[in-house]
């Protein structure tokens, strides 16, 4: 995958170096899917965070990335649900650990929302 991305990045840089409003370049499917996700997130007003897999953030920064409070992040760390390491007295969370947590959490959240919707329907709380 890295080799494809490097080749596509070179082709894209070359295409952008030519003058004009239109850019034409052939990209691999993997790169096109990545670019598509970036465009979709930007169009929806989403925030895009780019970091290396080994990048580390503070618990406060992890909270922003997860959309929860810093105390919630500390609880996840204490329960072993979010991997971290200590640098002196400071905690650091790898971005890859945040991503792994989100991947394992999505199915659980989806199931909980389905259960909640069923309860709402049973109670007649939906229109």
N, C-alpha and C positions, 0 to 999 in steps of 0.2 A: 504494500500500500504506500509506503514512504517513497519508493521509487516512482510510482505513478504520480504522487502529489508533487514531487520535485520536478518531474517532466512537465506536468500541467502548469505549475507555477512559472516555469521558464517560458512556456508558450504564452501564458497570459501576460507576463511582463513584456515580452516581445511585441505582442499585439497592442498593448497599451502605449508602447513607445512610438507607434505610428500616429500621425496627426489625424484628427477627425472626430466626429461625434459618435460614430458607430465602431464597435469592436467586434471582430469576427475571430473566433478561436475554437478549435476542436479540443474538447476535454474528455477525460475518461468518465464513465458513469459515476464512479465513486466521488470524483471531484465535483461533478455537476450536482449530485445529491447534496453534498456539503454546502455548495454555493446556494442551492435552492433553500435549504434550511436556514441559512443566514439571511437570505432575502425575506423569507416568510416571517422570521422573528422580527426583523426590522420593520416590515410592513404592519405587523400587529402592534408595534410600539414596544416590543419586548426588549429586554436588556441582553446584550451579548457579552459573555465573559470568555475571554480566550486566555488559557494558561497551559503551561506544560504539565504533564501528568505528575511531575515531582514537585510542582509549586506548592507552597504552604501558605496558609492564611491564619490569622488570629481567630479565636472563637467569635469575636464581634463581626469580623468579615465573613466567617462561615454562616453566622446568623442571617446576614444580609443575603447571601447566596441561597440559603434555604428558605428564606421568607419567614423566619421565626425569631424569637427573642434570644439574646445571648444566654440567659439562664436555661432556656430549653436546650440549647446546644450543649451546655455543660452537663445537663441531665443525660443527654444522649451519649456524651463522652463517658460519664460515670457508669452508665449501664452497659457500656461496651458496644453500643450500636453505631458509634462514630469513632473511627480510629484516630488517634492523635499521638504526639510525642511531646516531651517536655524539653525545652531549651532553657536550662537554668531553672528559673521559677515560672517561665512562660510556657503556655500551651500552644502548639502548632498543629493544624489540621491540614492534611494533604487534600488538594482539590480532587484527586482521584478517589479519596475516601468519601468525599461529599457526593460525588457522582455514583459511587457504589451504593451508598445509603439510599439515594433517590431511586435507583433502579430496583432495589429490594422493597422499598416502601410503596412504590406505585401500585402494585397488585393489591396490597393490603388496603390502601386508601380507596381503590376502585371498589373492592368488595364492601367496605364500610359504607360508601355512598350508595351502593345498590341496596344494602340492607336498610339504610335510612329512607330511601325513596319508597321501599316496600312498606315500611311502618307509616309513612305519611299517607300513602294510598289507603292502607287499612283503616286509618283514622279519619279518612276523608278530608285531609288537609290540603290536597292539591285541587287545582281548578279543572 
